[in-house]
Amino acid sequence: MADPAPKGHLMRSRHLVVLPAVIAAATLLLTGCGNRAGDTSTPAAKASCVDTSGSTVKVGSVYSLSGSTALNEVPINDSVKMAVDEINTSGGILGKQLQLITEDGASEPTVFAEKAQKLVSSDCVAATFGGYTSASRKAMLPVFEDDNALLYYGQQYEGLEASKNIFYTGATANQQIVPALDYLKQKGVRSLYLVGSDYVFPRTSNAIVKAYAAANGITIKGEDYVPLGGTDFSTVVNKIRTAGADAVFNVVVGDSLTSFFREYNSAGLKAATMPVMSMVVGEQEVASIGAQNLVGQPTTAAYFETVDTPANKKYVADFTAKYGQNRVTADSMAGAYAAVYAWKAMVEKAKSFDTAAIQQAAGGVTVEAPEGTITVDGTNHHITKTTRIGVIQADGQISTEWQSPGVVAPDPFLTSYPWAKGLQTG
């Protein structure tokens, strides 16, 4: 395992050697695998084309407004737009109004990279908010590093990455995957079946699950993947049904989730006897799949719409007032919303839109986000999170069954877990 980044300084990311199965899957989708701070061979930064001389400053958003993950990403883009509108209404940042330029990543990593390059090099945005899948983030990462620009990535993800040009405001592995496994273990789960979409996030997540399982006496009964956007789960669910696992660990994403749970229910499987612990099922997904198909199922996130804080009550009220009373809020939306306000706080602390100044000022920045108070870790560009385990209710809401006693500091490389040492080497 490579040494952690020096305290207070995050260097240009470099490649990790991840488990071979993960590498084999990830290279089908993108050219780079996980990244880690520590490479000191940082080339000279390109000159920024960001223009702050006028009354406006450009910012960008790039999410899938079309394709297999648009169901998940359109609401996230709405949340980013609301944050930008709120900031402009309250006077902007450093006296500047924000001009939001929105691009469609079209659920394709290569398109995300192309749109990111346009935002950075042609539109000259001061910051970009975007990316949903890890494949999209990894495809964009070289753009932001090569141009020394800033990406704010608001989604939960598998960890094993840190870049000086990305701020990660979603949960990393020790803030979601590991607590979910601890919860299942405490509930008496001694065997798991792993299922996911076929790209880097699910495969790397399940590599973490397998390492945890080996150290904690949990048997892996099976592991299957379906192409991103795939709808045929008949074979997978039949294997789950006959495997006899205590629970399913689910990293299926996007509109494939509807097909998975439809097949699961058709096979007669029940939350009471074989629960499905999901990594990417929030209120938006529940509304799409149908709450009646998910009642009693556990899910994990830093945020649920039912979080009882003043900041969240305002966020939910403002979002539904802006977009419709039938709309819901969810973890990925709240993470992206918080990312915009985290950038605002960094700029105001730095008194500058300059990348280097923001990187220098980022550590310790605190925001009252919908999920609760979050604080930026300047050493790895992740944030503190409150971990929650919830159970899906008949009304489509998610009730919190367990939450961490306090905020959980980010440990994206799982350095505090001896069982994780085999996951990567520097």
Buried (B, 14 or more C-beta within 10 A) or exposed (E): BBEBBEEEBBBBBBEBEBBEBBBEBBEEBBEBBBBBBBBEEEEEBEEBEBEBEEEEBBBBBBBBBBBBBBBBBBBBBBBBBBBBBBBBEEEBBBEBBBBBBBBBBBBBBBBBBBBBBBBBBEBBBBBBBBBBBBBBBBBBBBBBBBBBBBBBBBBBBBBBBBBBBBBBBBBBBBBBBBBBBBBBBEEEBBBBBBBBBBBBBBBBBBBBBBBBBEEEEBBBBBBBBBEBBBBEBEEBBEBBBEBEBBBBBBBBBBBBBBBBBBBBBEBEBEBEEBBBBBBBBBBBBBBBBBBEBBBEBBBBBBBBBBBEBEBBEEBBEBBBEBBEEEBBBBBBBBBBBBBBBBBBBBBEBBEBBBBEBBBBBBBEBEBBBBBBBBBBBBBBBBBBBBBBBBBBBEEBBBEBEBBBEEBBBBBBBBBEBEBBEEBBEE
